[in-house]
Amino acid sequence: MKFQSFYIRYGLNWLRQVITKKQRNPTQIREGLMVDNPLEWIFARRSIRKFHSNPVDDEKIDLMLQAAMAAPSANNARPWHFIVVKDRQALNRLAAIHPYAKMCYEATLAIVVCADPAISKNYWAQDCSAATQNILLAGTSLGLGTVWLGVHARMERKDPIKKLFSVPDEMEVLSIVAAGYPAEKKQSRTQFDAGRVHYEAW
């Protein structure tokens, strides 16, 4: 365990040194958006459950949705739909009906990730999971705190959420991302476990 802990710390320090050198020449991946530490976003992403009351800028919401729709999907089907929730009463009702959404009493934004199974019958859950992860990473890169709330496969969660947001019967709800400006700090980390890695075969 001591060796593994050293390995993780060494790996993160090495990564930060590499990223710091590359920050001098950041890469522009789209107009107006510069990327100089994308790996740090991954390690910095933590589940945040305490938020300040100031609202999230519309520009940041748009970027998070653009990131969501840049996710890969089987056959490029893109079965996703997104419900942007900023209304305080709706957020409070969401906090009341989802057993793990109490942070929505403080969050100033929620994005409900939905899917049309008719477009991608077998892979909509994977596709929308990739979109959800992109929302989390985009939020981290924009200085926001986020947390993934599971919905799919739990009827006692899905049905009241579909009713609350008037989601059509034929649509599915995969997840909800609660977001806002974080009122708690969590350190970047990697949970790398060499024992979970297998080369060539198990």
Steps between C-alpha positions, in 0.01 A plus 500: 500500500785742581659429162173550321438830681848620401438391142177700482657814649801472271275453197291807580807715563655387171176572317477850645859574393424390145178703491673810640752488215224464244298789642733738321356381171135410560303335223194666354237232438221738401465873462536672833575186700860430597607169649823481697430240769228255394641214708485716810126546441459124526691475828343818639144384435342417834143454614399836648193524723529850647442807285493878513177675407623692195352369173701330227559718195305404188825492302638233731180298475522514121860378510405211726224400257738529205740272684219254569407484133865449403494161673533183292189299422439169327453552126508874574135465601514774765183391682527762772273781614579739784273691737665808653351579840568836667167566669541492877167333569574225246845442652345475846241250378777297336687496832187373670420211264849360431651331807855622425423846361493703821777720360246633249363715782825698457594432136400771254491271198401147409528331162271202449652260247230322300502262205281387213530119495342490155817658363743269679318205655803309626753775573316808620616446859868483398461800270333715764750390764779634280305825461452522877873458561573776250267731692689426821840565342383815323358631826830436678692681225267800538548527876171335592423222742291208377364168618347209306163378627393160374145448373497222239378157601340630819127533432438668835731781385421509129121526514472805731782677315330441164179638647674802653663603172224381261726247330305304232418140586712360217812679622746381763682692774856387558642748749493847647798729547466747786733797455598840629789698639661276764484590868739218593849411384624153420851412394583358160562128514551186300360173626731297279528140617764295318328184622203578276712513184556186290720487191421283198265280706363470854 
